[in-house]
Amino acid sequence: MSDVDSERTALRGRIEEVLDAHVRPGLRADGGDVEVVGIDADNIVQVRMQGACQGCSSAAMTLTMMIEAALKTHVPEVRFLEAVL
């Protein structure tokens, strides 16, 4: 495994930890969830909203105000989130 791959794996692990601790409990309480699809070379994180969050009219607000804010607070390397279908 290259240094870039190991750094990306470590970053993804930290992102998953933040999601598990600060984001997923609230989403799951409302029947939703979020999946990390990928992280590009510029540390832009692609996520997919799932369950009740998928197609919800508040999903964009949840993505930026809750998920992106939590990730940027705890994992400052994250530049921003990008929703994918």
N, CA, C and O of each residue as an XYZ file, in Angstrom:
340
protein
N       0.853     -1.189      0.000
C       0.000      0.000      0.000
C       0.885      1.232      0.000
O       1.828      1.328      0.785
N       0.580      2.173     -0.881
C       1.381      3.392     -0.969
C       1.041      4.330      0.185
O       0.051      4.147      0.893
N       1.897      5.344      0.351
C       1.654      6.339      1.398
C       0.337      7.071      1.172
O      -0.391      7.362      2.122
N       0.033      7.369     -0.094
C      -1.220      8.068     -0.420
C      -2.409      7.201     -0.043
O      -3.378      7.695      0.534
N      -2.345      5.903     -0.367
C      -3.440      4.990     -0.020
C      -3.612      4.877      1.485
O      -4.740      4.873      1.978
N      -2.510      4.784      2.222
C      -2.620      4.649      3.672
C      -3.131      5.940      4.305
O      -3.885      5.895      5.277
N      -2.726      7.098      3.760
C      -3.251      8.372      4.258
C      -4.744      8.485      3.984
O      -5.501      8.936      4.845
N      -5.172      8.081      2.796
C      -6.581      8.143      2.422
C      -7.397      7.182      3.300
O      -8.509      7.508      3.715
N      -6.841      6.003      3.579
C      -7.525      5.030      4.445
C      -7.661      5.582      5.862
O      -8.712      5.437      6.486
N      -6.610      6.212      6.367
C      -6.657      6.800      7.704
C      -7.669      7.946      7.750
O      -8.421      8.069      8.717
N      -7.692      8.782      6.715
C      -8.647      9.888      6.648
C     -10.077      9.360      6.630
O     -10.949      9.878      7.326
N     -10.306      8.333      5.835
C     -11.654      7.748      5.765
C     -12.067      7.189      7.122
O     -13.221      7.333      7.526
N     -11.136      6.552      7.827
C     -11.431      6.029      9.162
C     -11.830      7.127     10.133
O     -12.766      6.966     10.916
N     -11.113      8.246     10.078
C     -11.454      9.375     10.946
C     -12.816      9.952     10.588
O     -13.587     10.326     11.472
N     -13.113     10.026      9.297
C     -14.416     10.520      8.850
C     -15.528      9.604      9.348
O     -16.547     10.079      9.850
N     -15.339      8.299      9.211
C     -16.353      7.338      9.676
C     -16.566      7.447     11.183
O     -17.696      7.331     11.656
N     -15.492      7.669     11.942
C     -15.614      7.829     13.395
C     -16.467      9.045     13.745
O     -17.324      8.976     14.627
N     -16.232     10.151     13.055
C     -17.016     11.374     13.301
C     -18.477     11.143     12.925
O     -19.383     11.537     13.660
N     -18.701     10.510     11.788
C     -20.079     10.227     11.375
C     -20.780      9.350     12.403
O     -21.927      9.614     12.763
N     -20.101      8.310     12.877
C     -20.698      7.403     13.865
C     -21.007      8.103     15.182
O     -22.034      7.835     15.806
N     -20.122      8.998     15.603
C     -20.289      9.656     16.902
C     -21.225     10.855     16.862
O     -21.974     11.088     17.811
N     -21.193     11.623     15.767
C     -21.878     12.914     15.774
C     -23.013     13.071     14.768
O     -23.837     13.974     14.912
N     -23.073     12.225     13.769
C     -24.039     12.450     12.692
C     -25.060     11.327     12.588
O     -26.264     11.581     12.600
N     -24.597     10.106     12.486
C     -25.503      8.982     12.225
C     -26.586      8.781     13.285
O     -27.711      8.437     12.922
N     -26.307      8.975     14.565
C     -27.405      8.781     15.529
C     -28.626      9.646     15.229
O     -29.758      9.170     15.312
N     -28.406     10.903     14.883
C     -29.519     11.796     14.557
C     -30.216     11.414     13.272
O     -31.444     11.446     13.192
N     -29.433     11.050     12.257
C     -30.038     10.639     10.987
C     -30.845      9.360     11.159
O     -31.960      9.250     10.650
N     -30.283      8.401     11.875
C     -30.962      7.115     12.069
C     -32.228      7.257     12.901
O     -33.185      6.504     12.720
N     -32.234      8.222     13.813
C     -33.446      8.461     14.608
C     -34.607      8.884     13.722
O     -35.770      8.662     14.062
N     -34.287      9.496     12.580
C     -35.310      9.927     11.623
C     -35.450      8.963     10.449
O     -36.123      9.276      9.467
N     -34.818      7.790     10.544
C     -34.947      6.780      9.494
C     -33.995      6.949      8.329
O     -34.204      6.365      7.266
N     -32.951      7.743      8.515
C     -32.001      7.973      7.435
C     -30.602      7.512      7.781
O     -30.367      6.941      8.846
N     -29.690      7.759      6.885
C     -28.281      7.430      7.096
C     -27.467      8.140      6.027
O     -28.019      8.760      5.117
N     -26.156      8.043      6.147
C     -25.244      8.611      5.165
C     -24.126      7.601      4.922
O     -23.641      6.953      5.849
N     -23.731      7.480      3.661
C     -22.666      6.561      3.259
C     -21.543      7.364      2.620
O     -21.791      8.212      1.763
N     -20.310      7.099      3.036
C     -19.158      7.716      2.384
C     -18.876      6.910      1.124
O     -18.573      5.719      1.194
N     -18.977      7.562     -0.021
C     -18.758      6.906     -1.305
C     -17.289      6.977     -1.690
O     -16.737      6.015     -2.225
N     -16.655      8.112     -1.420
C     -15.254      8.257     -1.762
C     -14.681      9.570     -1.295
O     -15.397     10.458     -0.833
N     -13.368      9.673     -1.426
C     -12.643     10.891     -1.096
C     -11.674     11.122     -2.242
O     -10.859     10.253     -2.553
N     -11.754     12.283     -2.869
C     -10.873     12.519     -4.006
C      -9.527     13.092     -3.554
O      -9.300     13.300     -2.363
N      -8.656     13.338     -4.501
C      -7.298     13.797     -4.209
C      -7.270     15.175     -3.547
O      -6.282     15.532     -2.905
N      -8.345     15.952     -3.697
C      -8.435     17.277     -3.083
C      -9.166     17.256     -1.742
O      -9.549     18.306     -1.226
N      -9.359     16.065     -1.178
C     -10.075     15.880      0.100
C     -11.512     16.381      0.049
O     -12.033     16.916      1.027
N     -12.136     16.199     -1.094
C     -13.563     16.432     -1.229
C     -14.230     15.084     -1.008
O     -13.909     14.101     -1.676
N     -15.158     15.051     -0.071
C     -15.777     13.795      0.339
C     -17.119     13.633     -0.373
O     -17.995     14.492     -0.277
N     -17.263     12.520     -1.085
C     -18.530     12.215     -1.746
C     -19.360     11.343     -0.805
O     -18.887     10.323     -0.304
N     -20.594     11.759     -0.576
C     -21.493     11.016      0.308
C     -22.822     10.761     -0.386
O     -23.220     11.487     -1.298
N     -23.489      9.721      0.064
C     -24.819      9.376     -0.448
C     -25.768      9.329      0.740
O     -25.535      8.608      1.710
N     -26.830     10.102      0.650
C     -27.869     10.060      1.679
C     -28.711      8.804      1.450
O     -28.976      8.423      0.310
N     -29.123      8.171      2.537
C     -29.858      6.919      2.423
C     -31.115      6.937      3.281
O     -31.290      7.795      4.146
N     -31.972      5.982      3.024
C     -33.198      5.839      3.798
C     -34.090      7.049      3.640
O     -34.271      7.562      2.536
N     -34.647      7.504      4.755
C     -35.557      8.643      4.726
C     -34.869      9.924      4.270
O     -35.534     10.859      3.826
N     -33.537      9.975      4.375
C     -32.797     11.174      3.953
C     -32.713     11.287      2.436
O     -32.554     12.381      1.895
N     -32.819     10.158      1.760
C     -32.727     10.154      0.307
C     -33.980     10.804     -0.269
O     -35.088     10.304     -0.076
N     -33.805     11.900     -0.962
C     -34.942     12.589     -1.563
C     -35.690     13.518     -0.626
O     -36.654     14.163     -1.037
N     -35.264     13.598      0.620
C     -35.917     14.495      1.577
C     -35.639     15.942      1.182
O     -34.533     16.274      0.756
N     -36.637     16.792      1.325
C     -36.468     18.194      0.947
C     -35.445     18.910      1.830
O     -34.919     19.951      1.438
N     -35.161     18.377      2.996
C     -34.178     18.984      3.898
C     -32.791     18.369      3.764
O     -31.884     18.742      4.508
N     -32.603     17.441      2.840
C     -31.328     16.719      2.721
C     -30.160     17.661      2.444
O     -29.082     17.476      3.009
N     -30.347     18.657      1.596
C     -29.251     19.586      1.280
C     -28.839     20.379      2.520
O     -27.651     20.601      2.756
N     -29.808     20.794      3.293
C     -29.517     21.531      4.522
C     -28.826     20.623      5.537
O     -27.871     21.037      6.195
N     -29.305     19.398      5.662
C     -28.687     18.430      6.570
C     -27.248     18.175      6.160
O     -26.358     18.092      7.006
N     -27.024     18.052      4.866
C     -25.693     17.779      4.352
C     -24.721     18.886      4.734
O     -23.623     18.604      5.214
N     -25.103     20.131      4.530
C     -24.168     21.222      4.788
C     -24.143     21.653      6.254
O     -23.067     21.844      6.819
N     -25.283     21.803      6.859
C     -25.334     22.343      8.220
C     -24.952     21.315      9.286
O     -24.403     21.677     10.326
N     -25.236     20.056      9.037
C     -24.960     19.050     10.060
C     -23.731     18.219      9.719
O     -22.774     18.172     10.491
N     -23.757     17.572      8.575
C     -22.704     16.611      8.241
C     -21.396     17.328      7.918
O     -20.359     17.016      8.503
N     -21.436     18.283      6.994
C     -20.213     18.985      6.615
C     -19.629     19.757      7.796
O     -18.412     19.773      7.979
N     -20.462     20.383      8.581
C     -19.977     21.141      9.736
C     -19.274     20.227     10.737
O     -18.214     20.575     11.256
N     -19.856     19.064     11.010
C     -19.245     18.118     11.953
C     -17.917     17.610     11.419
O     -16.937     17.531     12.160
N     -17.879     17.267     10.146
C     -16.631     16.749      9.577
C     -15.538     17.810      9.573
O     -14.401     17.521      9.945
N     -15.857     19.020      9.162
C     -14.840     20.071      9.112
C     -14.326     20.432     10.508
O     -13.165     20.810     10.665
N     -15.179     20.317     11.507
C     -14.766     20.604     12.879
C     -13.768     19.564     13.376
O     -12.761     19.909     13.994
N     -14.046     18.295     13.105
C     -13.243     17.203     13.657
C     -12.164     16.691     12.701
O     -11.192     16.075     13.137
N     -12.329     16.937     11.419
C     -11.364     16.478     10.406
C     -11.100     17.675      9.480
O     -11.677     17.758      8.395
N     -10.238     18.590      9.902
C     -10.062     19.839      9.158
C      -9.509     19.674      7.740
O      -9.577     20.611      6.945
N      -8.967     18.509      7.414
C      -8.473     18.279      6.056
C      -9.595     18.219      5.027
O      -9.359     18.434      3.838
N     -10.812     17.927      5.476
C     -11.958     17.848      4.570
C     -12.245     19.239      4.022
O     -12.453     20.185      4.782
N     -12.254     19.356      2.693
C     -12.533     20.657      2.056
C     -14.024     20.922      2.020
O     -14.473     21.975      2.472
N     -14.802     19.986      1.491
C     -16.252     20.085      1.513
C     -16.846     18.741      1.130
O     -16.134     17.813      0.746
N     -18.164     18.658      1.242
C     -18.892     17.430      0.884
C     -19.602     17.623     -0.429
O     -19.987     18.734     -0.795
N     -19.767     16.524     -1.130
C     -20.457     16.517     -2.405
C     -21.450     15.355     -2.374
O     -21.066     14.209     -2.141
N     -22.699     15.651     -2.605
C     -23.721     14.593     -2.613
C     -23.691     13.874     -3.959
O     -23.615     14.510     -5.011
N     -23.751     12.555     -3.917
C     -23.843     11.742     -5.134
C     -25.076     10.867     -5.030
O     -25.545     10.546     -3.938
N     -25.590     10.491     -6.185
C     -26.791      9.642     -6.210
C     -26.429      8.196     -6.272
O     -27.313      7.340     -6.299
